[in-house]
Amino acid sequence: MGLRAPAMRLIVSGLSHHYDDLLVLDGIDLTVGEGEVLAVIGPSGCGKSTLLGIAGGIVSPTAGRVEVAGEPPAGCLNPITFIFQDFALLPWRTVEDNISLVLEHHPLGTAERRERIESGLRRMGLWEFRAALPRQLSGGMRQRVGIARALAVRPAVLLLDEPLSALDAQTRELLMEDFLELWRRERTTAVYVTHNLDEALHLADRVAVLSRRPGRLREMVTIEEPRDARRTPAAQAHLAEIRERLWSHIRTEAQMADREIADA
């Protein structure tokens, strides 16, 4: 497929959420622009995954709203699609059948269904593994299946919940390159939740910093360097400054969050 124009943005307005008497998120306002990658960071328990769940419609907020504005791109079957940390593959289904799962309730012809599955397999380097079961694959390959499955519905907005945290360092690097290539080609709007500052700095256009619970938007940091130039020495020096700035925001709160979790 050729480059397709981005068409949708995600708008979060006045978002707050309680779990019983526990306030998890408080007054979040942000917009993720068309084709933009927004990374969300913050200490443990600050509500990052809850924010993502609300954005994806699997959690109903206590207050506020989330809108997806604009027209979905051609061929989009599901405007908002998740990629999870734990791969969420069915162990008894082959790679090919795990990808086909998301298409089974859509009225597609056989040829289009096959094209979508084959496209995902080939783009993620899975063609020769299409008949394998998840247990026969490495963690990185299983996550590639999860990405291929998400791409099969041609989403307008991707929600990624720490998709690389279960992987070793070398595999994370390889999959970050896969994500970069995906965004170069597809221009998909994305919200990328992570604990890893280096992932955020490598992949995102902007970084949203949440405070410890209740999660509030503490700062929004824009990364000016183009992604293709972020490995250069000059860019690396600037990114190191941004990293220190981000870490200075969350260091103390991360320590306090760890103490809260331990005390609980």
TAFENNOR-V525974 format. One record per pair of residues at least 12 apart in sequence whose ideal C-beta (glycine too) atoms are under 8 Angstrom apart, sorted by the first residue. I is the first residue (numbers start at 1). J is the second residue. If there is no record, write none. Layout:
# TAFENNOR-V525974
I;J, I;J
This chain:
# TAFENNOR-V525974
1;119, 1;185, 3;185, 3;186, 3;187, 4;73, 4;74, 4;186, 4;187, 5;73, 5;187, 6;34, 6;35, 6;73, 6;187, 6;188, 6;189, 7;34, 7;70, 7;71, 7;72, 7;73, 7;156, 8;34, 8;68, 8;69, 8;70, 8;71, 8;72, 8;73, 8;79, 8;156, 8;157, 8;189, 9;31, 9;32, 9;33, 9;34, 9;36, 9;68, 9;69, 9;70, 9;189, 10;31, 10;32, 10;55, 10;66, 10;67, 10;68, 10;69, 10;157, 10;189, 10;191, 11;31, 11;32, 11;66, 11;67, 11;68, 11;69, 12;28, 12;29, 12;30, 12;31, 12;51, 12;55, 12;64, 12;65, 12;66, 13;29, 13;64, 13;65, 13;66, 13;67, 14;27, 14;28, 14;29, 14;63, 14;64, 14;65, 15;27, 15;28, 15;29, 15;51, 15;54, 15;61, 15;63, 15;64, 15;65, 15;66, 16;28, 16;61, 16;62, 16;63, 16;64, 16;214, 17;47, 17;50, 17;54, 17;59, 17;61, 17;62, 17;63, 18;62, 22;213, 23;213, 23;214, 24;47, 24;50, 24;213, 24;214, 24;215, 25;47, 25;50, 25;51, 25;54, 25;61, 25;214, 25;215, 25;216, 26;214, 26;215, 26;216, 27;64, 27;216, 27;217, 28;51, 28;64, 28;215, 28;216, 28;217, 29;217, 30;208, 30;217, 30;220, 32;157, 32;189, 32;190, 32;191, 33;189, 34;70, 34;187, 34;189, 35;183, 35;187, 35;188, 35;189, 36;189, 36;190, 36;205, 36;206, 37;183, 37;189, 37;190, 37;192, 37;203, 37;204, 37;205, 38;190, 38;191, 38;192, 38;204, 38;205, 38;206, 38;207, 38;208, 39;192, 39;193, 39;194, 39;199, 39;200, 39;203, 39;204, 39;206, 39;207, 39;208, 40;52, 40;191, 40;192, 40;193, 40;194, 40;207, 40;208, 40;210, 41;194, 41;195, 41;197, 41;200, 41;207, 41;208, 41;209, 41;210, 41;246, 41;250, 42;209, 42;210, 42;211, 42;212, 42;215, 42;218, 42;250, 42;253, 43;210, 43;212, 43;250, 43;253, 43;254, 43;256, 43;257, 43;258, 44;195, 44;254, 44;257, 44;258, 44;261, 45;212, 45;213, 45;257, 45;260, 45;261, 46;210, 46;211, 46;212, 46;213, 46;215, 46;253, 46;257, 47;210, 47;213, 47;214, 47;215, 48;193, 48;210, 48;215, 49;161, 49;162, 49;193, 50;215, 51;193, 51;210, 51;215, 52;82, 52;159, 52;161, 52;191, 52;193, 54;66, 55;80, 55;159, 55;191, 56;80, 56;82, 56;159, 57;80, 68;80, 68;156, 68;157, 70;156, 72;156, 73;154, 73;156, 74;154, 75;154, 76;153, 76;154, 76;155, 76;156, 77;102, 77;103, 77;106, 77;153, 77;154, 78;102, 78;153, 78;155, 79;155, 79;156, 79;157, 80;155, 80;156, 80;157, 80;159, 81;150, 81;153, 81;155, 81;157, 81;158, 81;159, 82;150, 82;158, 82;159, 82;160, 82;161, 83;143, 83;146, 83;147, 83;150, 83;158, 83;159, 83;160, 83;161, 83;163, 84;146, 84;161, 84;163, 85;161, 85;162, 85;163, 85;165, 85;166, 86;166, 87;134, 87;139, 87;142, 87;143, 87;145, 87;146, 87;166, 88;146, 89;134, 89;142, 89;145, 89;146, 90;134, 91;133, 91;134, 91;135, 92;133, 93;133, 93;134, 94;130, 94;131, 94;132, 94;133, 95;121, 95;126, 95;129, 95;130, 95;131, 95;132, 95;133, 95;134, 95;137, 95;145, 96;117, 96;121, 96;130, 96;131, 98;134, 98;145, 98;149, 99;117, 99;120, 99;121, 99;145, 99;148, 99;149, 99;152, 100;113, 100;117, 100;152, 101;149, 102;149, 102;150, 102;152, 102;153, 103;116, 103;117, 103;152, 103;153, 106;153, 116;152, 116;154, 117;152, 119;151, 119;152, 120;147, 120;148, 120;149, 120;151, 120;152, 121;148, 123;148, 123;151, 124;144, 124;145, 124;147, 124;148, 124;151, 124;178, 125;144, 126;141, 126;144, 126;145, 126;148, 129;141, 138;171, 139;166, 139;167, 139;168, 139;171, 140;167, 140;171, 140;174, 140;175, 143;163, 143;164, 143;167, 143;175, 144;175, 144;178, 146;163, 147;163, 147;178, 147;179, 147;182, 151;182, 151;186, 155;188, 156;188, 156;189, 157;188, 157;189, 157;190, 157;191, 158;188, 158;189, 158;190, 158;191, 159;190, 159;191, 160;190, 160;191, 160;192, 160;193, 161;193, 162;193, 162;194, 162;195, 163;175, 163;192, 164;176, 164;194, 164;196, 164;199, 165;194, 165;195, 165;196, 172;196, 172;199, 176;199, 176;202, 176;203, 179;203, 180;202, 180;203, 180;227, 183;203, 183;227, 184;227, 192;204, 197;243, 197;246, 197;247, 198;243, 200;246, 201;223, 201;230, 201;239, 201;242, 201;243, 201;246, 202;227, 202;230, 203;227, 204;223, 205;222, 205;223, 206;220, 206;221, 206;222, 206;223, 207;220, 207;221, 207;223, 207;242, 207;246, 208;220, 209;221, 209;246, 209;249, 209;250, 211;253, 212;253, 212;254, 212;256, 212;257, 212;260, 213;257, 213;260, 218;249, 219;249, 221;242, 221;245, 221;246, 223;239, 223;242, 225;238, 225;239
